[in-house]
Amino acid sequence: MSTITNNEAWTHRKVRRTYLDYFVKNKLNHQEVEGSSIIPRDDPTLLFCNAGMNQFKSALLGEEKRSYSRATSVQPCVRAGGKHNDLDNVGKNGRHLTWFEMLGNWSFGDYGKLETIRMAWDVSVNIFKLDVSRIYVSVYKDDHESYNIWKDIIGVEASHIYRFGDLDKGDDENFWSMGPVGPCGPCTELFYDLGPEAGTSPDDVMGGEGDRYMEYWNNVFMQYNRDEDGKLTPLPALSVDTGMGLERIVMILQDKFSVFDTDCFQAIIKDVAAMVDADPNHPQQKIDLQVIADHIRSLTFVISEGGQFSNEGRGYVLRRILRRAVRHGRRLGFDGPFLWRIAPLVAREFEGVYNLPPHIIENTATTLKDEEERFFRTIDRGMNRIHAMMDQHSQENRKVITGQEAFELYDTFGFPVDLTEIEASERGFSVDTQGFEEEMEAQRARSRQSARFYDNEGGEWVNLREGGGQGFAGYGLSEMTVSIQRYRQEGDRVELILNQTPFYAESGGEVADRGTLTAPSGTVIHIDNVQKVNGIIHHLGQCEIPLNFDQTTELQTWVDEVYRMQKALHHTATHLMHAALKEEVGTHVEQKGSVVEATRLRFDFSHSQILSQSDLGAVESWVNERIRRNELITIEDGVPIAEAQAAGALALFGEKYGDSVRTVQAGDDSFELCGGNHAERTGDIAYFTITSESGVAAGVRRIEAVVGASAERLIQKERGLLRQLGQSLKTDNARLLERTEALQTEVRQLKKALDKARKSGAGVDLDAIIKSATEIGGVPFAAAHVELSDRASLAAAMDKLRERSPKGAFLLVAVEEDSGKVMLTAGIGHELKKDKRFHAGKLISKLSPLVGGRGGGRPDFANGGGTDTSGIEILVQQAAETWASIIA
């Protein structure tokens, strides 16, 4: 494929380190920056970090000044949802992944195109020693500067330089933009010719969709600002954003045609294959193994950083990844949870690269196993659902599964449409795939709508000054005079960016401050939310008067300090509770999320079991003991991160911190990195009480609690309830438990007596039903609408009928008390079992549609149901005729 020498020496570990060292150690003065969290902490527009530039966005746009103007990094990325979604392509080719690493170097107004291109060429040719004859480059059609640099300075042959894109014709190839307006610019990409062995189709050309020409490095030049009319105006300084896929460059260096054939994946693939004796060279099993190897990397890293399975947003994408991996695993032969066993293999492969300590991997494995167990049960239900669906369609002479039905199977049961098509074709059905795609597109539209945030909705911005918006003036400040950088208004909703602010923006789980901004004219804006987006502080509020500010307008701030203090008390209590959980429940406890409000706190943490009342009591007592000690809260700003961690400060796993941090210490027991508001002394909290404990995801528990005035109000409310209960039960508080237990015993005895009565068929005149039977086909048959409230009672009555009339056949209909749905039960006596004519399941199957339902079962006993009670009378009337047609 290539003339690269010594390719086996280029392990993924060596490539990663070599790349970073080049930019740090060769007098290129780049700052090595740790990759940010896969779960974005300060950009709500993203489900996952999907590019190396995410953490540098505000610096690239000139909105943030950093202590360095050049940077290099290795960024873990996930592309499995939203705009960048490679999920459905993974495994089908050798280059798409959901989790991958992006090597990158950046310039924030420092160097330009010439130095960027020189470094990219130097790394490619002199460091990685790629075959020059196989390197191709692309530039934007009108980017003559980049073209000339490649051709005249670097010396690339003109035949290896391609011009792509044409904005005038709507083709934005090789032209990057953040949106329809704003910073944008051309990019130049490097490709490697993998040779004809990689592909010879019409698409295997430069710029095609084939596999032969592999793009491995993209260099973006942010040099213009595009206005609403599409006009491009040069920016004051050019910034550079580059990205090279680690797995792709490793593939090239190791002389492979697929990233899955490199050491990035091979160890995991071989271990998984050994678990089920799979053949990595078998065409279908190879795809299955590749999907699992990629997906387990995404699952392991996202869950280890706090990701949780759910039915929306990030959690839904995570669930889709797991379900796709499980489907491929089932095809390989896994008949039960298996991904949880592979997560430790991922940690092994990245040992020394990313910090995945044993207790984190253990928790990740537990989370995976719990979700897998649920999904394996779901798949079984899904198989039952699709077959029931086809049974119903067969009765109605329909042979098409609608798009809506296929989407239900996909969305609810995780069934891919191709599996639905396979199951359908085996029974002579087809699937409306176009309707399915329409349902999918409707879901995507809903997803896009839910992803909208402050950056892309609302009125037009009025820009008064450039930059700004990052200055937080401090924790103890409420009133100050500020100027406006920009603002916008739509109806009575207002959004402002100020030169500085005393308002605390929502962060670290603590909700934002609230208060007012007052103009010289007396106009008051009520601020109810403050968010930090890409480092910029956005103030959101309400004002019914149309705003008309200019550069001279100054606003007077007022922060509700009582509200802020109540938040501070709950925030400090959250730290104390975290310490208490580690002390009383176990050192394995890790924070997974939190919400701190003025009236309550919520804390999610890793733990696989329900906390007992004893555990909860111990945590409460531990926290309240520290409150009674009235210990000083010590806060230090600007502490070097290494110094803080060496001193024992607790850093949240998966959270990314800067070089200097803020530490919060409460006495001798709680010491954390934190940027929130806090009490001055633990005694200020007054009292702490837990209000609830619950599970929110596999391996994650949640505690809610209140402190101070909120705790006092809760205690008063609960004491009032106790008094009311005592009055209702005619006892005092001291005997409430005793009285309640006596009532529970009485209820259990009554239920037991009721169940006994139901099992005996009480409430149904069985003799009357038997006497009403009409002889059909030589055996008595009767159908009756009976007054029974649940299926257990209905089944018991049917058993009694079959017992009393061993040569009879019966149908019973009732309405379930709780749901109001129709219940059907049919059965035949034991002496009729040998006669194949008699089939209770067929009777239920034919009659269920009359009440808007479905059903079926064994020849001797069957159940069904429906939702339309108006059809009961007709059903009972037609039962005998239907039975006659079955046994004819």
Secondary structure in CASP SS format (residue, H / E / C, confidence):
PFRMAT SS
TARGET T0000
AUTHOR 0000-0000-0000
METHOD secondary structure of the structure
MODEL  1
M C 1.00
S C 1.00
T C 1.00
I C 1.00
T C 1.00
N C 1.00
N H 1.00
E H 1.00
A H 1.00
W C 1.00
T C 1.00
H H 1.00
R H 1.00
K H 1.00
V H 1.00
R H 1.00
R H 1.00
T H 1.00
Y H 1.00
L H 1.00
D H 1.00
Y H 1.00
F H 1.00
V H 1.00
K H 1.00
N C 1.00
K C 1.00
L C 1.00
N C 1.00
H C 1.00
Q E 1.00
E E 1.00
V C 1.00
E C 1.00
G C 1.00
S C 1.00
S C 1.00
I C 1.00
I C 1.00
P C 1.00
R C 1.00
D C 1.00
D C 1.00
P C 1.00
T C 1.00
L C 1.00
L C 1.00
F C 1.00
C C 1.00
N C 1.00
A C 1.00
G C 1.00
M C 1.00
N H 1.00
Q H 1.00
F H 1.00
K H 1.00
S H 1.00
A H 1.00
L H 1.00
L C 1.00
G C 1.00
E C 1.00
E C 1.00
K C 1.00
R C 1.00
S C 1.00
Y C 1.00
S C 1.00
R E 1.00
A E 1.00
T E 1.00
S E 1.00
V E 1.00
Q E 1.00
P E 1.00
C E 1.00
V E 1.00
R C 1.00
A E 1.00
G E 1.00
G C 1.00
K C 1.00
H E 1.00
N E 1.00
D C 1.00
L H 1.00
D H 1.00
N H 1.00
V E 1.00
G C 1.00
K C 1.00
N E 1.00
G C 1.00
R C 1.00
H C 1.00
L C 1.00
T C 1.00
W E 1.00
F E 1.00
E E 1.00
M E 1.00
L E 1.00
G E 1.00
N E 1.00
W E 1.00
S E 1.00
F C 1.00
G C 1.00
D C 1.00
Y C 1.00
G C 1.00
K H 1.00
L H 1.00
E H 1.00
T H 1.00
I H 1.00
R H 1.00
M H 1.00
A H 1.00
W H 1.00
D H 1.00
V H 1.00
S H 1.00
V H 1.00
N H 1.00
I H 1.00
F C 1.00
K C 1.00
L C 1.00
D C 1.00
V H 1.00
S H 1.00
R H 1.00
I E 1.00
Y E 1.00
V E 1.00
S E 1.00
V E 1.00
Y E 1.00
K C 1.00
D C 1.00
D C 1.00
H H 1.00
E H 1.00
S H 1.00
Y H 1.00
N H 1.00
I H 1.00
W H 1.00
K H 1.00
D H 1.00
I H 1.00
I H 1.00
G C 1.00
V C 1.00
E C 1.00
A H 1.00
S H 1.00
H H 1.00
I E 1.00
Y E 1.00
R E 1.00
F E 1.00
G C 1.00
D E 1.00
L H 1.00
D H 1.00
K H 1.00
G C 1.00
D E 1.00
D C 1.00
E C 1.00
N C 1.00
F E 1.00
W E 1.00
S E 1.00
M C 1.00
G C 1.00
P C 1.00
V C 1.00
G E 1.00
P E 1.00
C E 1.00
G E 1.00
P E 1.00
C E 1.00
T E 1.00
E E 1.00
L E 1.00
F E 1.00
Y E 1.00
D E 1.00
L C 1.00
G C 1.00
P H 1.00
E H 1.00
A H 1.00
G C 1.00
T C 1.00
S C 1.00
P C 1.00
D C 1.00
D C 1.00
V C 1.00
M C 1.00
G C 1.00
G C 1.00
E C 1.00
G C 1.00
D C 1.00
R C 1.00
Y E 1.00
M E 1.00
E E 1.00
Y E 1.00
W E 1.00
N E 1.00
N E 1.00
V E 1.00
F E 1.00
M E 1.00
Q E 1.00
Y E 1.00
N E 1.00
R E 1.00
D C 1.00
E C 1.00
D C 1.00
G C 1.00
K C 1.00
L E 1.00
T E 1.00
P E 1.00
L E 1.00
P E 1.00
A E 1.00
L E 1.00
S E 1.00
V E 1.00
D E 1.00
T E 1.00
G E 1.00
M E 1.00
G E 1.00
L H 1.00
E H 1.00
R H 1.00
I H 1.00
V H 1.00
M H 1.00
I H 1.00
L H 1.00
Q C 1.00
D C 1.00
K C 1.00
F C 1.00
S C 1.00
V H 1.00
F H 1.00
D H 1.00
T C 1.00
D C 1.00
C C 1.00
F C 1.00
Q H 1.00
A H 1.00
I H 1.00
I H 1.00
K H 1.00
D H 1.00
V H 1.00
A H 1.00
A H 1.00
M H 1.00
V H 1.00
D C 1.00
A C 1.00
D C 1.00
P C 1.00
N C 1.00
H C 1.00
P H 1.00
Q H 1.00
Q H 1.00
K H 1.00
I H 1.00
D H 1.00
L H 1.00
Q H 1.00
V H 1.00
I H 1.00
A H 1.00
D H 1.00
H H 1.00
I H 1.00
R H 1.00
S H 1.00
L H 1.00
T H 1.00
F H 1.00
V H 1.00
I H 1.00
S H 1.00
E C 1.00
G C 1.00
G C 1.00
Q C 1.00
F C 1.00
S C 1.00
N C 1.00
E C 1.00
G H 1.00
R H 1.00
G H 1.00
Y H 1.00
V H 1.00
L H 1.00
R H 1.00
R H 1.00
I H 1.00
L H 1.00
R H 1.00
R H 1.00
A H 1.00
V H 1.00
R H 1.00
H H 1.00
G H 1.00
R H 1.00
R H 1.00
L H 1.00
G C 1.00
F C 1.00
D C 1.00
G C 1.00
P C 1.00
F C 1.00
L H 1.00
W H 1.00
R H 1.00
I H 1.00
A H 1.00
P H 1.00
L H 1.00
V H 1.00
A H 1.00
R H 1.00
E H 1.00
F C 1.00
E C 1.00
G C 1.00
V C 1.00
Y C 1.00
N C 1.00
L C 1.00
P C 1.00
P H 1.00
H H 1.00
I H 1.00
I H 1.00
E H 1.00
N H 1.00
T H 1.00
A H 1.00
T H 1.00
T H 1.00
L H 1.00
K H 1.00
D H 1.00
E H 1.00
E H 1.00
E H 1.00
R H 1.00
F H 1.00
F H 1.00
R H 1.00
T H 1.00
I H 1.00
D H 1.00
R H 1.00
G H 1.00
M H 1.00
N H 1.00
R H 1.00
I H 1.00
H H 1.00
A H 1.00
M H 1.00
M H 1.00
D H 1.00
Q H 1.00
H H 1.00
S H 1.00
Q H 1.00
E C 1.00
N C 1.00
R C 1.00
K C 1.00
V E 1.00
I E 1.00
T C 1.00
G H 1.00
Q H 1.00
E H 1.00
A H 1.00
F H 1.00
E H 1.00
L H 1.00
Y H 1.00
D H 1.00
T H 1.00
F H 1.00
G C 1.00
F C 1.00
P C 1.00
V H 1.00
D H 1.00
L H 1.00
T H 1.00
E H 1.00
I H 1.00
E H 1.00
A H 1.00
S H 1.00
E C 1.00
R C 1.00
G C 1.00
F C 1.00
S E 1.00
V E 1.00
D C 1.00
T H 1.00
Q H 1.00
G H 1.00
F H 1.00
E H 1.00
E H 1.00
E H 1.00
M H 1.00
E H 1.00
A H 1.00
Q H 1.00
R H 1.00
A H 1.00
R H 1.00
S H 1.00
R H 1.00
Q H 1.00
S H 1.00
A C 1.00
R C 1.00
F C 1.00
Y H 1.00
D H 1.00
N H 1.00
E C 1.00
G C 1.00
G C 1.00
E C 1.00
W C 1.00
V E 1.00
N E 1.00
L C 1.00
R C 1.00
E C 1.00
G C 1.00
G C 1.00
G C 1.00
Q C 1.00
G E 1.00
F E 1.00
A C 1.00
G C 1.00
Y C 1.00
G C 1.00
L C 1.00
S C 1.00
E C 1.00
M C 1.00
T E 1.00
V E 1.00
S E 1.00
I E 1.00
Q E 1.00
R E 1.00
Y E 1.00
R E 1.00
Q E 1.00
E E 1.00
G C 1.00
D C 1.00
R E 1.00
V E 1.00
E E 1.00
L E 1.00
I E 1.00
L E 1.00
N C 1.00
Q E 1.00
T E 1.00
P C 1.00
F C 1.00
Y C 1.00
A C 1.00
E C 1.00
S E 1.00
G C 1.00
G C 1.00
E E 1.00
V C 1.00
A C 1.00
D C 1.00
R C 1.00
G E 1.00
T E 1.00
L E 1.00
T E 1.00
A C 1.00
P C 1.00
S C 1.00
G C 1.00
T C 1.00
V E 1.00
I E 1.00
H E 1.00
I E 1.00
D E 1.00
N E 1.00
V E 1.00
Q E 1.00
K E 1.00
V E 1.00
N C 1.00
G C 1.00
I E 1.00
I E 1.00
H E 1.00
H E 1.00
L E 1.00
G E 1.00
Q E 1.00
C C 1.00
E C 1.00
I C 1.00
P C 1.00
L C 1.00
N C 1.00
F C 1.00
D C 1.00
Q C 1.00
T C 1.00
T C 1.00
E E 1.00
L E 1.00
Q E 1.00
T E 1.00
W E 1.00
V E 1.00
D C 1.00
E H 1.00
V H 1.00
Y H 1.00
R H 1.00
M H 1.00
Q H 1.00
K H 1.00
A H 1.00
L H 1.00
H H 1.00
H H 1.00
T H 1.00
A H 1.00
T H 1.00
H H 1.00
L H 1.00
M H 1.00
H H 1.00
A H 1.00
A H 1.00
L H 1.00
K H 1.00
E H 1.00
E H 1.00
V C 1.00
G C 1.00
T C 1.00
H C 1.00
V C 1.00
E C 1.00
Q E 1.00
K E 1.00
G E 1.00
S E 1.00
V E 1.00
V E 1.00
E C 1.00
A C 1.00
T C 1.00
R C 1.00
L E 1.00
R E 1.00
F E 1.00
D E 1.00
F E 1.00
S E 1.00
H C 1.00
S C 1.00
Q C 1.00
I C 1.00
L C 1.00
S C 1.00
Q H 1.00
S H 1.00
D H 1.00
L H 1.00
G H 1.00
A H 1.00
V H 1.00
E H 1.00
S H 1.00
W H 1.00
V H 1.00
N H 1.00
E H 1.00
R H 1.00
I H 1.00
R H 1.00
R H 1.00
N C 1.00
E C 1.00
L E 1.00
I E 1.00
T E 1.00
I E 1.00
E E 1.00
D E 1.00
G E 1.00
V E 1.00
P E 1.00
I H 1.00
A H 1.00
E H 1.00
A H 1.00
Q H 1.00
A H 1.00
A C 1.00
G C 1.00
A C 1.00
L E 1.00
A C 1.00
L C 1.00
F C 1.00
G C 1.00
E C 1.00
K C 1.00
Y C 1.00
G C 1.00
D C 1.00
S E 1.00
V E 1.00
R E 1.00
T E 1.00
V E 1.00
Q E 1.00
A E 1.00
G C 1.00
D C 1.00
D C 1.00
S E 1.00
F E 1.00
E E 1.00
L E 1.00
C C 1.00
G C 1.00
G C 1.00
N C 1.00
H C 1.00
A C 1.00
E C 1.00
R E 1.00
T H 1.00
G H 1.00
D H 1.00
I H 1.00
A C 1.00
Y C 1.00
F E 1.00
T E 1.00
I E 1.00
T E 1.00
S E 1.00
E E 1.00
S E 1.00
G E 1.00
V E 1.00
A E 1.00
A C 1.00
G C 1.00
V E 1.00
R E 1.00
R E 1.00
I E 1.00
E E 1.00
A E 1.00
V E 1.00
V E 1.00
G H 1.00
A H 1.00
S H 1.00
A H 1.00
E H 1.00
R H 1.00
L H 1.00
I H 1.00
Q H 1.00
K H 1.00
E H 1.00
R H 1.00
G H 1.00
L H 1.00
L H 1.00
R H 1.00
Q H 1.00
L H 1.00
G H 1.00
Q H 1.00
S H 1.00
L C 1.00
K C 1.00
T C 1.00
D C 1.00
N H 1.00
A H 1.00
R H 1.00
L H 1.00
L H 1.00
E H 1.00
R H 1.00
T H 1.00
E H 1.00
A H 1.00
L H 1.00
Q H 1.00
T H 1.00
E H 1.00
V H 1.00
R H 1.00
Q H 1.00
L H 1.00
K H 1.00
K H 1.00
A H 1.00
L H 1.00
D H 1.00
K H 1.00
A H 1.00
R H 1.00
K H 1.00
S C 1.00
G C 1.00
A C 1.00
G C 1.00
V C 1.00
D C 1.00
L H 1.00
D H 1.00
A H 1.00
I H 1.00
I H 1.00
K H 1.00
S C 1.00
A C 1.00
T E 1.00
E E 1.00
I E 1.00
G C 1.00
G C 1.00
V E 1.00
P E 1.00
F E 1.00
A E 1.00
A E 1.00
A E 1.00
H E 1.00
V C 1.00
E C 1.00
L C 1.00
S C 1.00
D C 1.00
R H 1.00
A H 1.00
S H 1.00
L H 1.00
A H 1.00
A H 1.00
A H 1.00
M H 1.00
D H 1.00
K H 1.00
L H 1.00
R H 1.00
E H 1.00
R H 1.00
S C 1.00
P C 1.00
K C 1.00
G C 1.00
A E 1.00
F E 1.00
L E 1.00
L E 1.00
V E 1.00
A E 1.00
V E 1.00
E C 1.00
E C 1.00
D C 1.00
S C 1.00
G C 1.00
K C 1.00
V E 1.00
M E 1.00
L E 1.00
T E 1.00
A E 1.00
G E 1.00
I E 1.00
G C 1.00
H H 1.00
E H 1.00
L H 1.00
K C 1.00
K C 1.00
D C 1.00
K C 1.00
R C 1.00
F C 1.00
H C 1.00
A H 1.00
G H 1.00
K H 1.00
L H 1.00
I H 1.00
S H 1.00
K H 1.00
L H 1.00
S H 1.00
P H 1.00
L H 1.00
V H 1.00
G C 1.00
G C 1.00
R E 1.00
G E 1.00
G E 1.00
G E 1.00
R C 1.00
P C 1.00
D C 1.00
F E 1.00
A E 1.00
N E 1.00
G E 1.00
G E 1.00
G E 1.00
T C 1.00
D C 1.00
T H 1.00
S H 1.00
G H 1.00
I H 1.00
E H 1.00
I H 1.00
L H 1.00
V H 1.00
Q H 1.00
Q H 1.00
A H 1.00
A H 1.00
E H 1.00
T H 1.00
W H 1.00
A H 1.00
S H 1.00
I H 1.00
I H 1.00
A C 1.00
END
